[in-house]
């Protein structure tokens, strides 16, 4: 893989996806709240602490922590995409948190002093990086001794039908062997599906006593169209894949994904699909 080309493409994708994430922000924050609250609980922010969120997007996690480091603390929200960082800025203003710092920053090169932070948070970002080990080394450098890194990474596809259904069917329609996000040793949504991968990555850069647990959620949609539109808004790779299909292929794809989503739904008249994520934590 050409890492530099991947990084450039990734930024471009998230710049384009920011509008969709803005449209879905409230729903996403609601349905993924169990993960956000658990991550903040594990980070244990206290008044006077400095906390950093990497690849923050709308900063659901970082802004929760920002409330808890007052008075005297500091929350630094970072993202490699200026457009995504703007979502965090808007949300901080809505929550009346004007003292939050927002910094455009690549998660592989954290532009902060050594031993500067008490906690670093990253929800569903590290497994998407070209070189996650570089980011983990940077996290350890930036954390104070005993500071805590808390991250989230998606559990296996079978435990996340809310998105895996669409990825698998789109890959089949495009003639791919497997969704690009599922290939081992390449960045992608399910690259860290195996908890052991996370533990080894943390150990390799010197983090102490890493643990991984699972958090379950239910993602709720009004109907199949609402589910599909949400996926296209929030997944740049799925959007790009679907754009390559002919109108006839798109109709066939919808028939296939709708049937599987309906079968997996637990919501009666609504579409309710299960989701599971790993939440990992370790000390510097």
C-alpha atoms as one frame of an Amber mdcrd trajectory, in Angstrom:
protein
   0.000   0.000   0.000   1.216   3.489  -0.836   0.823   5.096   2.587   1.168
   8.673   1.395  -1.447   8.171  -1.327  -3.759   6.534   1.202  -3.364   9.432
   3.629  -4.180  11.971   0.923  -7.199   9.998  -0.237  -8.414   9.569   3.334
  -8.380  13.307   4.037 -10.213  13.997   0.788 -12.853  11.388   1.663 -13.514
  12.820   5.103 -13.681  16.355   3.760 -16.443  15.183   1.406 -18.180  13.138
   4.096 -18.402  15.957   6.640 -21.758  17.200   5.326 -23.266  13.742   5.728
 -21.836  13.377   9.229 -23.305  16.748  10.123 -26.729  15.595   8.941 -26.474
  12.412  11.021 -24.681  13.842  14.049 -27.595  13.835  16.502 -28.661  10.290
  15.638 -25.093   9.000  15.807 -24.456  10.673  19.156 -27.680   9.189  20.567
 -27.163   5.618  19.422 -23.438   5.447  20.201 -23.730   7.152  23.604 -22.935
   3.912  25.499 -19.493   3.888  23.884 -18.842   7.588  24.470 -19.807   7.395
  28.151 -17.743   4.262  28.753 -14.674   5.790  27.112 -14.931   8.911  29.267
 -15.459   6.791  32.366 -12.275   4.851  31.625 -10.286   8.024  30.885 -11.407
   9.403  34.273 -10.947  13.125  33.490 -10.617  15.338  36.557 -10.622  19.122
  37.070  -7.294  20.497  35.902  -6.545  17.613  33.536  -5.571  17.961  29.892
  -7.405  15.575  27.593  -6.892  15.098  23.849  -9.262  13.559  21.319  -7.758
  12.283  18.067  -9.765  11.976  14.838 -12.543  13.654  16.767 -15.126  14.277
  14.026 -18.070  15.836  15.851 -16.195  15.227  19.146 -18.945  13.370  20.967
 -16.381  11.866  23.343 -14.038  14.815  23.766 -16.812  17.255  24.564 -18.168
  14.953  27.268 -14.699  14.904  28.816 -14.331  18.675  28.399 -17.162  19.246
  30.868 -15.290  17.235  33.502 -11.864  18.901  33.372 -13.292  22.243  34.512
 -12.101  24.277  36.283  -8.512  24.649  35.248  -8.378  21.830  32.721  -8.046
  21.777  28.983  -9.700  19.776  26.188  -7.886  19.616  22.854  -9.948  18.285
  19.944  -8.046  17.286  16.802  -8.837  15.938  13.355  -6.972  15.692  10.074
  -9.999  17.017   8.190 -10.782  20.710   8.564 -14.403  20.075   7.573 -14.835
  17.414  10.244 -13.164  19.637  12.828 -15.722  22.307  12.001 -18.428  19.911
  13.237 -16.684  19.818  16.610 -16.447  23.598  16.635 -20.177  23.954  15.985
 -21.052  21.441  18.690 -18.742  23.113  21.228 -20.501  26.402  20.580 -23.894
  24.748  21.041 -22.747  23.345  24.395 -21.255  26.688  25.442 -17.718  25.335
  25.720 -15.744  28.245  24.255 -12.505  27.254  26.001 -12.150  23.998  24.063
  -9.095  24.022  21.763  -9.593  22.751  18.214  -6.502  21.843  16.211  -6.165
  20.415  12.711  -3.763  17.550  13.272  -2.778  14.234  11.761  -3.179  11.483
  14.365   0.112   9.921  13.255   2.049  13.099  14.148   0.600  14.684  17.270
   1.727  18.294  17.438   1.850  18.532  21.240   4.719  18.537  23.779   5.895
  15.359  25.467   4.148  14.386  28.708   1.500  17.041  28.119  -1.767  15.089
  28.425  -3.501  13.133  31.172  -5.708  11.189  28.752  -6.028  10.615  25.020
  -9.283   9.453  23.450  -9.820   8.059  19.964 -13.155   6.567  18.922 -13.038
   4.479  15.726 -10.065   6.289  14.272  -6.824   4.411  14.884  -7.697   1.360
  12.766  -8.259   3.671   9.784  -4.741   5.125   9.852  -2.021   4.200   7.379
   0.376   3.595  10.288  -1.494   3.147  13.583   1.729   2.172  15.364   3.131
   5.625  14.633   0.065   7.164  16.246   0.316   4.902  19.291   3.973   5.848
  19.755   2.980   9.497  19.577   0.196   8.935  22.094   2.648   7.402  24.534
   5.060  10.315  24.028   2.347  12.912  24.662   0.843  11.209  27.702   2.216
  11.887  31.147   3.528   8.843  33.050   0.432   6.960  34.169  -1.748   8.831
  31.682  -4.372   6.739  29.952  -5.155   6.025  26.319  -8.740   4.948  25.605
  -9.748   3.847  22.118 -12.651   2.189  20.354 -12.426  -0.172  17.379 -15.212
  -2.161  15.744 -15.762  -5.808  16.667 -16.082  -8.405  13.845 -18.428  -7.938
  10.899 -20.831 -10.627  12.092 -21.476  -8.556  15.215 -22.102  -5.368  13.211
 -24.787  -6.171  10.626 -25.829  -2.515  10.583 -22.896  -1.820   8.237 -21.384
  -5.200   7.308 -24.494  -6.160   5.322 -24.052  -3.209   2.981 -20.281  -3.609
   2.689 -20.499  -7.309   1.877 -23.218  -6.916  -0.733 -21.516  -3.915  -2.333
 -18.250  -5.866  -2.552 -20.071  -8.769  -4.183 -21.723  -6.439  -6.676 -18.350
  -4.854  -7.511 -16.750  -8.255  -7.963 -14.418  -7.953  -4.966 -13.388 -10.930
  -2.861 -14.106  -9.113   0.390 -14.940  -5.594   1.543 -11.792  -3.427   1.444
 -12.311  -2.718   5.149 -11.898  -6.419   5.959  -8.472  -7.149   4.497  -5.893
  -8.050   7.148  -2.994  -5.689   7.829  -4.612  -2.861   5.896  -6.424   0.113
   7.405 -10.169  -0.249   7.524 -13.241  -0.319   9.682 -12.696  -3.914  10.827
  -8.907  -3.987  10.778  -8.850  -4.297  14.588 -11.742  -6.757  14.857  -9.535
  -9.132  16.867  -8.931  -7.883  20.435  -5.509  -9.512  20.398  -4.488  -7.197
  17.547  -5.231  -4.220  19.771  -3.428  -5.639  22.793  -0.333  -6.465  20.746
  -0.311  -3.011  19.140  -0.431  -1.358  22.566   2.216  -3.659  24.021   4.528
  -3.134  21.055   4.884   0.595  21.731   5.224   0.257  25.506   1.745   0.796
  26.919   1.204  -0.907  30.261  -1.460  -3.476  31.136  -3.789  -3.035  28.144
  -7.355  -4.304  28.464 -10.112  -4.724  25.894 -13.818  -4.969  26.643 -16.936
  -4.884  24.470 -19.808  -2.423  24.398 -23.102  -3.280  22.690 -25.443  -0.784
  21.053 -28.589  -0.714  18.938 -28.673   1.598  15.925 -32.206   2.772  15.153
 -33.669   3.888  11.823 -37.167   4.904  10.749 -37.197   2.483   7.828 -34.922
   0.834   5.248 -34.519   4.043   3.242 -33.467   5.903   6.372 -30.898   3.191
   7.151 -29.490   3.226   3.618 -29.283   7.020   3.444 -27.477   7.078   6.794
 -24.867   4.595   5.586 -24.208   6.586   2.427 -23.904   9.782   4.473 -21.405
   8.302   6.915 -19.327   5.834   4.895 -17.142   7.467   2.229 -15.955   4.086
   0.911 -19.490   2.706   0.546 -20.632   5.898  -1.155 -17.775   5.677  -3.630
 -18.442   1.987  -4.298 -22.141   2.514  -4.938 -21.348   5.415  -7.265 -19.500
   2.973  -9.541 -22.604   0.814 -10.081 -25.101   1.113 -12.907 -28.702   2.040
 -11.979 -29.722  -1.589 -12.487 -26.926  -2.787 -10.188 -27.941  -0.259  -7.541
 -31.494  -1.612  -7.627 -30.179  -5.147  -7.242 -27.936  -4.030  -4.391 -30.824
  -2.408  -2.544 -32.955  -5.521  -2.939 -30.172  -7.633  -1.438 -29.288  -5.337
   1.455 -32.914  -4.562   2.290 -33.754  -8.248   2.595 -30.792  -8.897   4.894
 -31.369  -5.785   7.011 -35.032  -6.647   7.486 -34.081 -10.161   8.576 -31.499
  -8.838  11.057 -33.707  -6.077  12.479 -35.187  -6.446  15.945 -37.352  -3.337
  15.748 -40.747  -4.430  14.469 -41.999  -1.623  12.212 -38.696   0.217  12.581
 -35.222  -0.939  11.603 -33.104  -1.659  14.671 -29.733  -3.297  14.094 -27.172
  -4.483  16.651 -23.651  -3.109  16.874 -20.655  -4.062  18.972 -17.360  -2.303
  19.518 -14.173  -2.986  21.414 -13.137  -0.384  23.942  -9.475  -0.642  24.905
  -7.493   1.202  27.561  -3.913   1.206  28.768  -1.496   3.403  30.694   1.635
   5.117  29.399
